[in-house]
Amino acid sequence: MSDQEVLCALCASCGPTCCEFREIYVTPGDVGRIEAFSDRRECYEFARPADPAYGDQDDDPAWTSCVFRTDGTRRVLRQRSHGACVFLGRQGCVLPTEVRPLICRLHPYDYDERGVKDVLVAECPVHLLPPGQALIAALGMSLKDARRWHEQLYQEIRLERGMIECTSV
């Protein structure tokens, strides 16, 4: 078991995780990758954000103009009745890294259209890490991968159907 799997399993057992009670936006590419891997259809729905502040993305105009449809909804993974992502298992995400939604792959990096930021979001249970182990190392991530996934994410959000205009920095 990798360090990432250990950390995600510990996090999943402690809960709540980043995969619970969060609406996870998926791109058309994410949907295609997930469906091809899992043979699951209808793993997403279109919904308005539960938290209206989510729609206020003044610092990332491409996100606002590309992700949201004209009715204020966006494509998100379905959740189970208790709020967990349909792909959250006892050991964490059941999807391989390269199949996971790009949003999930980038977590816990913070980002906007301009790029991946130098700070991490403070949500991962770093108190579960062995002393001296860095979060990104434990997750088996690299800044190079994060930048690649970030570029792919912004390419894919521009593919949203029905978008009127997507801005670019």
C-alpha positions as CSV (number, residue, x, y, z in Angstrom):
1,M,0.0,0.0,0.0
2,S,1.4,3.4,-1.0
3,D,1.8,6.4,1.4
4,Q,-1.1,8.0,-0.5
5,E,-3.4,5.0,0.0
6,V,-2.5,4.9,3.7
7,L,-3.2,8.6,4.2
8,C,-6.4,8.4,2.2
9,A,-7.6,5.3,4.1
10,L,-6.8,7.0,7.4
11,C,-8.6,10.1,6.3
12,A,-11.6,8.1,5.0
13,S,-11.9,6.3,8.4
14,C,-11.7,9.6,10.4
15,G,-14.0,11.5,8.1
16,P,-15.3,13.7,6.9
17,T,-13.1,13.8,3.8
18,C,-12.7,16.1,0.9
19,C,-15.0,13.6,-0.9
20,E,-17.9,14.2,1.5
21,F,-20.3,17.0,1.5
22,R,-18.5,18.7,-1.4
23,E,-19.9,19.1,-4.9
24,I,-17.2,17.9,-7.2
25,Y,-17.3,19.5,-10.6
26,V,-16.4,17.2,-13.5
27,T,-15.4,18.2,-17.0
28,P,-16.7,16.4,-20.2
29,G,-13.3,14.7,-20.3
30,D,-13.6,13.6,-16.7
31,V,-17.0,12.0,-17.5
32,G,-15.5,10.2,-20.5
33,R,-12.6,8.8,-18.6
34,I,-14.7,7.7,-15.7
35,E,-17.3,6.1,-17.9
36,A,-14.7,4.3,-19.9
37,F,-13.0,2.9,-16.8
38,S,-16.0,2.1,-14.6
39,D,-18.6,1.5,-17.3
40,R,-20.9,3.6,-15.0
41,R,-23.3,5.9,-16.8
42,E,-25.1,8.7,-15.0
43,C,-22.3,9.3,-12.5
44,Y,-23.0,13.0,-12.6
45,E,-25.8,15.5,-12.5
46,F,-26.3,19.2,-13.2
47,A,-26.9,21.2,-10.0
48,R,-26.7,24.7,-8.6
49,P,-24.0,25.2,-5.9
50,A,-25.3,24.5,-2.4
51,D,-23.1,27.3,-1.2
52,P,-23.9,30.4,-3.3
53,A,-20.4,31.8,-2.6
54,Y,-19.0,29.0,-4.9
55,G,-20.5,30.9,-7.9
56,D,-18.6,34.0,-6.9
57,Q,-15.3,33.4,-8.6
58,D,-14.3,36.9,-9.4
59,D,-10.6,35.9,-9.2
60,D,-11.1,33.3,-12.0
61,P,-13.3,34.6,-14.8
62,A,-12.7,31.5,-17.0
63,W,-14.1,29.3,-14.3
64,T,-17.3,31.4,-14.0
65,S,-17.8,31.8,-17.7
66,C,-17.0,28.2,-18.7
67,V,-18.1,25.9,-15.8
68,F,-21.6,27.4,-15.1
69,R,-24.4,27.0,-17.6
70,T,-26.8,29.8,-18.2
71,D,-29.3,28.4,-15.6
72,G,-26.6,28.6,-12.9
73,T,-25.9,24.8,-12.8
74,R,-22.7,22.9,-13.4
75,R,-21.9,19.2,-13.9
76,V,-21.0,17.5,-10.5
77,L,-20.4,14.0,-9.4
78,R,-23.4,12.4,-7.8
79,Q,-23.4,11.9,-4.1
80,R,-24.7,9.1,-2.0
81,S,-27.6,9.9,0.4
82,H,-25.1,10.6,3.3
83,G,-23.2,13.2,1.1
84,A,-20.2,11.1,0.0
85,C,-18.9,10.9,-3.5
86,V,-20.1,7.8,-5.3
87,F,-16.5,6.8,-5.8
88,L,-15.4,7.1,-2.2
89,G,-14.6,3.7,-0.7
90,R,-13.2,2.6,2.6
91,Q,-9.7,3.1,1.4
92,G,-10.3,6.5,-0.3
93,C,-11.1,7.0,-3.9
94,V,-11.7,3.8,-5.9
95,L,-10.7,5.5,-9.2
96,P,-7.1,5.3,-10.4
97,T,-5.3,8.7,-10.3
98,E,-5.4,9.2,-14.1
99,V,-9.2,8.5,-14.2
100,R,-10.1,10.7,-11.2
101,P,-11.7,14.1,-11.9
102,L,-9.1,16.7,-12.5
103,I,-10.3,18.7,-9.6
104,C,-9.6,15.7,-7.3
105,R,-6.2,15.1,-8.8
106,L,-5.2,18.7,-8.1
107,H,-6.4,18.6,-4.5
108,P,-4.9,20.0,-2.2
109,Y,-3.2,22.5,-4.5
110,D,-4.9,25.8,-4.8
111,Y,-5.1,27.3,-8.3
112,D,-6.8,29.6,-10.7
113,E,-6.6,30.0,-14.5
114,R,-3.2,31.6,-14.2
115,G,-1.7,28.5,-12.6
116,V,-1.0,26.4,-9.6
117,K,-0.4,28.5,-6.5
118,D,2.4,28.1,-4.0
119,V,0.0,27.3,-1.1
120,L,-2.0,24.2,-0.3
121,V,-5.6,24.3,0.9
122,A,-5.6,23.4,4.6
123,E,-8.0,20.4,4.5
124,C,-5.9,17.3,4.4
125,P,-5.4,15.6,7.8
126,V,-1.7,16.4,8.1
127,H,-1.8,15.4,11.8
128,L,-2.1,11.8,10.5
129,L,1.3,11.9,8.7
130,P,4.4,10.4,10.3
131,P,6.6,13.2,11.8
132,G,8.6,14.9,9.1
133,Q,6.6,13.6,6.1
134,A,5.4,16.3,3.7
135,L,1.8,16.2,2.5
136,I,2.6,16.3,-1.2
137,A,5.1,13.5,-0.8
138,A,2.6,11.4,1.2
139,L,0.0,11.9,-1.6
140,G,2.5,10.8,-4.2
141,M,2.1,14.1,-6.1
142,S,4.5,16.4,-7.8
143,L,4.2,20.0,-8.9
144,K,4.9,18.9,-12.4
145,D,1.8,16.6,-12.3
146,A,-0.2,19.4,-10.7
147,R,0.7,21.8,-13.5
148,R,-0.1,19.2,-16.2
149,W,-3.5,18.5,-14.6
150,H,-4.2,22.2,-14.2
151,E,-3.5,22.8,-17.9
152,Q,-5.7,19.9,-18.8
153,L,-8.5,21.2,-16.5
154,Y,-8.6,24.6,-18.1
155,Q,-8.5,23.1,-21.6
156,E,-11.4,20.8,-20.8
157,I,-13.6,23.5,-19.1
158,R,-13.5,25.4,-22.3
159,L,-15.2,22.4,-24.0
160,E,-18.4,22.9,-22.0
161,R,-21.4,22.8,-24.2
162,G,-23.7,25.7,-24.3
163,M,-21.0,28.1,-23.2
164,I,-21.5,31.6,-24.6
165,E,-18.0,32.9,-24.1
166,C,-15.0,31.7,-22.1
167,T,-12.4,34.2,-21.2
168,S,-8.7,33.6,-21.0
169,V,-5.9,35.3,-19.2
